[in-house]
């Protein structure tokens, strides 16, 4: 018998993610603090993946949550974790690399141009 995941997580490209964000979704960044400081999507929420289990109650599960990391692996795990707890989630496929490659803006905490590390 084949087993399928309980929740199939939609994979969004940056254009689709921006459309969802414009409709009220939130963008959750699950990278490390060092990665976040170097470059982040303006307006995104930050909860490092290693803190998500303890802090997921800070998120509004009534709102779609699009999860982002550097390349898409950690965000997929986070989206599955949140989906298993009742959130509507999506993964930003390709992560920050895809976001930047699509020409989208990122900021840094230092005020310098944002970079993906």
DAFENMO-V700021 format. One record per backbone hydrogen bond with DSSP energy under -1.0 kcal/mol. NH is the residue of the N-H (numbers start at 0). CO is the residue of the C=O. If there is no record, write none. Layout:
nh=NH co=CO
nh=NH co=CO
This chain:
nh=11 co=90
nh=16 co=12
nh=17 co=13
nh=18 co=14
nh=19 co=15
nh=20 co=16
nh=21 co=17
nh=23 co=20
nh=24 co=19
nh=25 co=63
nh=27 co=65
nh=28 co=44
nh=29 co=67
nh=35 co=31
nh=36 co=32
nh=37 co=33
nh=38 co=34
nh=39 co=106
nh=43 co=40
nh=44 co=26
nh=46 co=28
nh=48 co=29
nh=50 co=47
nh=51 co=48
nh=54 co=50
nh=55 co=51
nh=57 co=54
nh=58 co=55
nh=62 co=59
nh=64 co=87
nh=65 co=25
nh=66 co=89
nh=67 co=27
nh=75 co=71
nh=76 co=72
nh=77 co=73
nh=78 co=74
nh=79 co=75
nh=80 co=76
nh=81 co=77
nh=82 co=78
nh=83 co=79
nh=85 co=82
nh=86 co=81
nh=89 co=64
nh=90 co=9
nh=91 co=66
nh=92 co=11
nh=92 co=90
nh=94 co=91
nh=95 co=68
nh=96 co=69
nh=97 co=93
nh=98 co=94
nh=99 co=95
nh=100 co=96
nh=101 co=97
nh=102 co=99
nh=103 co=98
nh=106 co=39
nh=108 co=36
nh=113 co=105
nh=114 co=37
